[in-house]
C-alpha cells in the first residue's frame, strides 16, 4: 500500500508540473536557409557529397542541386542524387523537383512580424 501511494504522489507531481509549464513562444526574425529565389534567367548549381563509414559498411550520397530563375520571384529546383553503397554499388537516388515562389516583398531594413499571443 505504501509503495502505491508513493507512485501516486510522484505521478501527481509530474502531472502538475506538465500542466503548469508555460506555452513555448518563438518570435521574429523568421529566417530560412535560402529566402531569395534565383534571379530571372540565372542558374545556381551546387554539388554535395556525404558519406558514412562503419566497420564493414560504407555508404553515402552525392549529386547536384540545380536552381533556375524561371520568372520574377519564381525558382525551379531539381536535386539529382547518386546513392553509393559498399561494394562499389551506385544508383540514382530520389529526385526532388520543387518550385519556390516569393509572395511577400519587404523594404530593406524593415521587419515583418507574424505573432500570436496566448492570454
DAVEN-V401277 format. One line per field, one symbol per residue. phi: phi as a letter, one per 20 degrees, with the letter a starting at -180 (. if undefined). psi: psi as a letter, one per 20 degrees, with the letter a starting at -180 (. if undefined). burial: # if it has 9 or more other C-alpha atoms within 8 Angstrom, else .. Layout:
phi=???
psi=???
burial=???
//
This chain:
phi=.ffffffffffffffffffeffffccbfeecdfbfeffggnddccddbbbbcccgnbcbabbrcdddcefbgmccdccddecedcgnmebafefeddbcdceedcdfgnecddccccec
psi=ggghgghgggggggggghhipqqppqrrqoprhmhpqqqpjqqppqqqpqqpproippraqrbqopppnhrpjpppqppnqppprqkkpqrpappppqpppohqpqqpirqppoqqqp.
burial=....................................####..#..............#############..#############......#..#....#.#.................
//
